[in-house]
Amino acid sequence: MPEGDTVYHTARILDRALSGQRLVRTDLRVPQHATADLAGGTVVETVSRGKHLLTRIDRDSPTGTDRWTLHTHLKMEGSWKVLKPGQRWPKPAHTARAVLETEAATAVGFSLGVVQLLDRADEAEAVGHLGPDLLGPDWDEDVALANLAREPGRPLHEALLDQTNLAGIGNLYAAELCFTSGVHPQTPVAAVPELRRLVRRARQMLDLNKERWVQTTTGDLRERERTWVYRRDRSPCRRCGTPVVVELQWPAGRERAAYWCPSCQPLLTGRG
């Protein structure tokens, strides 16, 4: 699943291509909005909220101005592509879930996990449950820490992935934050030393990667050198040489792969 920095970068690309432009054709290829037509509307902006994308569109009507928000989520395999008019789509047409076309560009959302058209006033229905956005104007470190502290016995890896605590961390950053903090993924939140420092590091990691598609937590952009432990199962730990472990965690149906070094990341079960 894309991380918050990837979604932020996607929002920037859509915003630059569409904002201020009049829509000449739209096509929402999901049953609940199959008949919706936003042509004639003007794209106001596209912003990210955690892993969610909000494309705001205004359209004049006989009764005033309709203010819409197209809410999309990439989930595991989704992506948005901005193309020139008439340019061949890079993915099969049957995977397209949303098309926004202006005279200058065509934005196509492929394999989107969520496509929802909302009245602007109802955006909270889609994103109101989220915690502070690590890359957003609402970022509040103290609120994020208080959210994490609500369940002191919860495993750190699981708590970091909970978007209601803080929004934007996916499996890559959860694994890397556990490693760079020297704690096992199953360590209870209350037993994590310097939790505030971990949260600050999370924001720093996403911020450093938000303007590019390639993500690194090591500072090395070479393909096999970009991460400390994420997707490096059975490879030697970069610090001590111990083979990196990978294990599916969480309940059935919601599993996530956790990566860690058994030597560098001992399991802490409580304070003191």
LUMROVEX-668023 format. One line per field, with one value per residue: x negated, y, z negated of N, C-alpha, C in turn. Coordinates in steps of 0.02 Angstrom, whole numbers. Layout:
// LUMROVEX-668023
nu = (X_...) $
nv = (Y_...) $
nw = (Z_...) $
cau = (X_...) $
cav = (Y_...) $
caw = (Z_...) $
cu = (X_...) $
cv = (Y_...) $
cw = (Z_...) $
***
This chain:
// LUMROVEX-668023
nu = (-42_-29_-132_-111_-189_-199_-66_-50_-139_-74_43_-11_-51_71_133_54_77_216_282_377_421_549_662_689_734_790_779_835_806_878_1011_1097_1081_1091_1171_1140_1093_970_928_893_870_748_586_532_430_314_283_190_234_169_170_265_345_407_498_554_695_782_940_1046_1222_1401_1452_1348_1181_1115_1020_906_819_705_664_532_440_289_268_202_152_180_165_135_126_64_96_62_185_265_159_94_158_68_105_223_386_495_459_470_541_579_594_535_545_471_445_309_253_268_321_308_370_314_362_410_443_545_676_764_893_924_1022_942_954_964_844_784_841_766_632_627_601_467_304_182_104_-49_-112_-34_56_120_39_-4_-107_-92_41_36_-50_28_134_72_40_161_186_89_36_33_-46_-188_-213_-86_-13_-72_-31_103_213_293_221_103_82_24_-82_-142_-175_-310_-373_-336_-407_-539_-548_-534_-655_-756_-735_-770_-686_-583_-452_-339_-342_-261_-175_-188_-310_-405_-554_-586_-477_-426_-534_-538_-418_-445_-548_-478_-401_-505_-560_-456_-444_-567_-557_-447_-442_-478_-470_-545_-586_-686_-763_-886_-965_-1027_-1001_-1010_-941_-941_-983_-905_-830_-830_-779_-658_-578_-693_-707_-793_-912_-1073_-1080_-1111_-1183_-1231_-1242_-1162_-1035_-892_-726_-563_-390_-218_-97_39_221_303_336_305_172_3_-162_-295_-458_-617_-773_-836_-940_-971_-849_-778_-643_-543_-450_-395_-405_-553) $
nv = (-60_111_237_383_487_457_472_608_660_619_695_823_818_798_916_1017_988_999_1099_1248_1225_1195_1063_955_831_695_538_424_270_180_92_170_300_306_379_509_672_785_877_1039_1091_1170_1130_1151_1118_987_892_801_691_611_452_476_553_709_787_938_1014_1141_1190_1289_1311_1324_1357_1406_1378_1221_1126_1007_860_746_600_493_339_252_123_-43_-60_49_196_361_434_563_623_679_755_633_546_382_267_204_90_-49_-9_-61_-59_68_185_314_462_617_750_887_1026_1029_918_744_655_498_379_228_66_106_101_164_266_404_521_671_796_949_993_877_812_767_645_557_576_619_537_520_531_661_726_679_750_859_1018_1010_947_889_858_827_785_670_590_577_505_384_342_304_169_86_-44_-91_-165_-85_-81_-109_-2_108_93_118_228_316_358_428_498_430_340_191_15_8_121_95_-22_25_129_60_-12_91_147_49_-49_-193_-244_-291_-233_-159_-2_79_39_86_173_347_392_509_555_455_480_607_573_497_593_664_568_547_676_699_616_655_724_641_487_376_298_315_265_254_344_308_287_179_27_-93_-42_46_34_-10_-129_-164_-270_-346_-476_-612_-563_-498_-400_-227_-167_-264_-388_-498_-608_-533_-540_-588_-582_-624_-526_-472_-497_-632_-601_-469_-458_-400_-384_-392_-331_-359_-347_-474_-457_-319_-268_-297_-376_-277_-283_-206_-55_0) $
nw = (0_44_-35_-143_-90_46_85_57_153_269_258_275_409_477_437_496_630_652_576_577_703_825_829_963_988_889_806_700_651_567_486_401_441_577_665_640_690_708_797_857_735_626_578_418_326_281_141_16_-116_-239_-179_-86_55_106_222_266_336_418_480_573_555_590_466_392_338_355_246_253_195_251_185_170_151_152_105_117_249_329_436_500_660_759_915_1085_1193_1290_1279_1267_1149_1009_945_943_1007_939_808_765_654_632_728_771_872_953_1067_1077_1014_965_829_760_653_600_549_424_250_183_239_225_228_154_69_36_-95_-165_-180_-297_-321_-249_-288_-418_-524_-535_-612_-656_-510_-448_-347_-330_-350_-470_-559_-718_-841_-979_-989_-909_-987_-1102_-1049_-1016_-1143_-1196_-1191_-1277_-1283_-1157_-1013_-942_-801_-747_-801_-740_-609_-616_-557_-625_-731_-688_-529_-377_-384_-317_-285_-251_-315_-447_-477_-459_-552_-673_-669_-662_-783_-867_-922_-944_-831_-900_-1022_-1160_-1152_-1267_-1315_-1233_-1215_-1209_-1127_-1072_-998_-900_-832_-780_-695_-605_-538_-479_-391_-297_-248_-186_-76_-2_120_222_316_281_131_-13_-165_-210_-148_-34_136_219_285_202_84_14_-103_-280_-343_-283_-171_-162_-202_-268_-223_-273_-422_-412_-512_-606_-545_-571_-508_-435_-495_-439_-467_-466_-542_-651_-652_-560_-390_-399_-392_-407_-347_-455_-481_-551_-644_-741_-832_-844_-880_-1014_-1103_-1201_-1346_-1444_-1545_-1634) $
cau = (0_-71_-141_-84_-228_-180_-1_-63_-169_-21_86_-46_-50_139_147_20_105_287_311_393_442_619_670_728_764_775_806_824_823_900_1084_1135_1072_1084_1207_1118_1059_942_905_912_844_679_548_506_366_309_241_188_249_144_167_325_340_468_498_611_721_839_978_1104_1287_1453_1467_1288_1120_1107_951_897_754_693_621_504_388_252_265_141_127_204_120_160_80_82_77_81_246_254_103_113_157_15_133_284_443_543_436_482_598_598_563_547_514_474_417_237_229_316_299_342_357_317_366_421_481_604_697_823_909_954_1030_883_968_965_777_767_864_713_566_633_577_394_263_144_69_-121_-133_20_56_149_-6_-11_-146_-65_102_15_-76_85_171_34_42_228_182_18_14_37_-112_-208_-204_-15_9_-96_8_171_217_328_171_69_97_-27_-131_-125_-216_-382_-398_-327_-464_-601_-547_-550_-726_-798_-724_-799_-634_-548_-385_-287_-351_-204_-187_-210_-379_-450_-591_-591_-424_-422_-588_-517_-366_-479_-586_-428_-386_-565_-567_-407_-458_-625_-540_-382_-446_-504_-437_-590_-591_-744_-771_-958_-999_-1055_-947_-1018_-882_-946_-1014_-862_-799_-868_-754_-597_-587_-761_-705_-849_-974_-1107_-1068_-1163_-1222_-1266_-1251_-1111_-984_-829_-668_-499_-336_-152_-67_108_270_314_371_277_101_-49_-228_-340_-528_-661_-836_-829_-993_-967_-782_-753_-573_-534_-381_-370_-455_-589) $
cav = (0_172_275_450_531_442_503_679_675_611_754_880_810_812_987_1057_975_1010_1155_1307_1204_1175_993_946_764_655_470_388_202_141_90_222_365_295_430_576_710_846_919_1108_1113_1192_1098_1201_1093_919_889_736_688_544_413_493_608_749_832_983_1038_1188_1195_1334_1283_1376_1374_1429_1341_1155_1115_935_832_677_567_430_306_205_55_-80_-61_106_250_412_452_624_613_730_735_585_501_313_251_157_29_-69_34_-90_-47_139_196_385_500_689_775_957_1036_1023_855_692_618_434_341_157_17_143_63_204_322_429_590_699_867_974_999_811_781_733_576_517_583_647_489_515_569_715_707_692_798_906_1078_996_906_907_804_809_747_605_552_561_452_321_324_280_96_76_-112_-110_-170_-23_-87_-104_65_156_83_141_297_359_385_478_478_432_286_125_-40_24_165_63_-66_64_166_13_-27_148_160_-7_-86_-247_-222_-310_-196_-116_70_107_18_115_231_406_388_573_557_411_516_660_540_477_651_680_519_561_742_693_577_674_754_592_421_328_310_287_283_249_397_278_278_117_-14_-140_-8_102_24_-47_-198_-176_-315_-373_-538_-660_-527_-479_-333_-180_-147_-318_-447_-549_-609_-498_-585_-563_-622_-595_-510_-448_-551_-659_-555_-401_-469_-357_-413_-353_-347_-335_-382_-502_-433_-246_-248_-343_-365_-246_-298_-157_-5_-10) $
caw = (0_46_-96_-140_-47_115_95_59_217_318_252_305_481_498_425_547_697_659_539_617_769_833_850_1024_985_830_808_637_670_509_492_365_473_649_703_621_742_679_852_847_671_624_525_372_300_255_81_-16_-189_-253_-117_-48_102_110_279_255_400_413_542_568_572_586_397_358_355_325_224_248_181_273_136_196_110_195_77_129_318_366_457_546_713_795_985_1133_1229_1344_1265_1252_1078_993_915_978_995_892_739_749_609_634_782_767_933_970_1134_1074_983_945_770_756_592_614_493_361_201_164_280_190_243_94_61_1_-166_-195_-176_-360_-318_-219_-319_-485_-574_-534_-658_-623_-449_-455_-296_-321_-391_-535_-599_-789_-872_-1044_-977_-885_-1044_-1145_-1016_-1024_-1214_-1216_-1199_-1294_-1274_-1086_-981_-908_-728_-735_-819_-689_-548_-629_-531_-672_-777_-647_-460_-326_-390_-291_-311_-243_-368_-512_-487_-464_-615_-727_-667_-680_-855_-905_-958_-909_-810_-947_-1085_-1178_-1145_-1331_-1330_-1183_-1239_-1165_-1077_-1037_-947_-846_-793_-743_-641_-555_-496_-440_-337_-245_-219_-142_-16_25_187_270_314_249_59_-49_-236_-224_-112_27_184_257_274_146_28_-7_-169_-331_-350_-244_-113_-162_-240_-262_-207_-336_-450_-392_-571_-642_-503_-586_-456_-448_-501_-417_-496_-461_-607_-653_-643_-493_-346_-406_-405_-381_-356_-498_-469_-605_-660_-809_-877_-854_-902_-1066_-1123_-1267_-1367_-1493_-1566_-1695) $
cu = (-44_-74_-115_-123_-213_-113_-8_-91_-118_26_54_-43_19_156_116_53_176_313_318_419_516_621_714_760_744_809_786_850_834_977_1120_1130_1067_1118_1186_1079_1036_916_934_889_771_644_516_436_371_261_241_206_229_135_227_312_407_460_562_631_782_874_1039_1167_1340_1468_1406_1227_1119_1033_942_826_752_642_597_450_355_255_199_111_145_150_159_106_107_53_94_145_230_198_128_107_105_40_199_344_491_521_447_545_621_559_584_509_525_446_342_212_287_286_341_321_368_320_373_463_544_614_764_833_950_970_971_893_965_897_759_791_810_648_568_607_502_361_225_103_-5_-146_-81_15_85_102_-13_-44_-116_-1_84_-10_-20_126_137_39_109_229_109_-8_13_-33_-127_-194_-131_10_-12_-55_81_177_257_281_132_71_38_-78_-104_-176_-291_-407_-388_-386_-529_-605_-562_-625_-769_-789_-750_-749_-601_-478_-330_-294_-289_-222_-216_-283_-429_-487_-591_-539_-417_-475_-569_-466_-398_-518_-537_-412_-445_-572_-519_-423_-516_-609_-479_-384_-473_-467_-480_-598_-654_-742_-845_-997_-1031_-998_-956_-965_-886_-972_-968_-834_-845_-845_-695_-613_-659_-763_-761_-914_-1007_-1089_-1126_-1208_-1262_-1274_-1202_-1058_-919_-772_-607_-445_-270_-123_1_156_277_356_345_202_57_-116_-271_-412_-569_-724_-831_-882_-986_-900_-754_-681_-571_-461_-353_-424_-493_-636) $
cv = (62_207_346_497_520_475_579_699_669_671_815_877_825_886_1031_1048_999_1074_1217_1290_1183_1103_990_877_731_587_435_318_157_145_149_290_360_348_501_608_777_893_989_1136_1133_1158_1152_1180_1019_919_817_744_618_507_425_553_643_798_874_1017_1082_1191_1239_1297_1337_1399_1399_1391_1275_1145_1041_918_760_647_501_404_254_133_21_-67_1_156_300_427_514_619_674_708_689_537_432_299_198_91_13_-25_5_-81_26_145_268_419_573_721_850_964_1022_955_808_655_555_398_267_117_52_101_97_258_345_503_618_773_892_977_932_776_743_661_530_519_609_601_487_556_623_688_727_744_853_967_1067_958_933_849_781_767_676_561_532_505_385_296_297_205_78_6_-135_-115_-108_-26_-78_-33_117_151_106_215_343_387_442_453_484_376_221_74_-26_65_135_18_-27_104_120_-1_32_169_104_-48_-138_-223_-238_-276_-154_-43_99_90_48_175_286_402_453_578_512_446_572_630_518_535_669_632_534_627_737_658_603_702_705_526_370_347_278_310_280_308_374_263_216_66_-59_-107_44_95_-15_-119_-213_-214_-339_-437_-585_-627_-507_-408_-287_-159_-205_-382_-503_-549_-574_-547_-550_-610_-586_-585_-480_-507_-572_-611_-484_-404_-415_-391_-366_-378_-320_-376_-408_-476_-359_-224_-299_-325_-337_-254_-249_-108_-28_-68) $
cw = (0_-22_-88_-95_27_132_99_127_273_318_285_381_509_491_479_616_705_627_583_686_769_859_912_1027_920_837_743_646_609_508_460_397_549_691_686_678_714_733_843_780_676_565_481_348_287_197_55_-89_-210_-187_-71_-3_108_168_275_321_387_481_531_591_566_515_358_382_317_308_208_225_207_226_166_149_154_171_96_198_358_385_500_597_748_865_1027_1169_1287_1332_1245_1177_1064_963_949_958_943_819_718_706_609_690_774_825_940_1041_1134_1050_969_885_764_692_605_549_426_313_178_216_253_206_185_104_18_-75_-202_-192_-240_-361_-292_-259_-391_-540_-581_-589_-621_-564_-454_-404_-285_-366_-460_-581_-670_-825_-938_-1037_-954_-943_-1091_-1115_-1025_-1096_-1237_-1227_-1215_-1283_-1202_-1056_-939_-834_-710_-748_-768_-625_-555_-611_-577_-725_-745_-575_-414_-328_-362_-316_-305_-301_-437_-527_-499_-529_-674_-728_-690_-752_-898_-944_-913_-889_-860_-1015_-1100_-1174_-1210_-1347_-1281_-1212_-1187_-1108_-1037_-982_-888_-801_-752_-684_-586_-508_-452_-381_-280_-210_-169_-76_22_96_239_263_278_175_30_-121_-256_-193_-48_75_228_236_213_83_-5_-77_-215_-336_-304_-180_-106_-202_-217_-238_-273_-357_-431_-451_-599_-602_-518_-531_-478_-447_-472_-443_-487_-530_-596_-640_-570_-452_-348_-416_-373_-394_-399_-486_-528_-610_-731_-858_-893_-884_-952_-1084_-1194_-1287_-1417_-1511_-1628_-1694) $
***
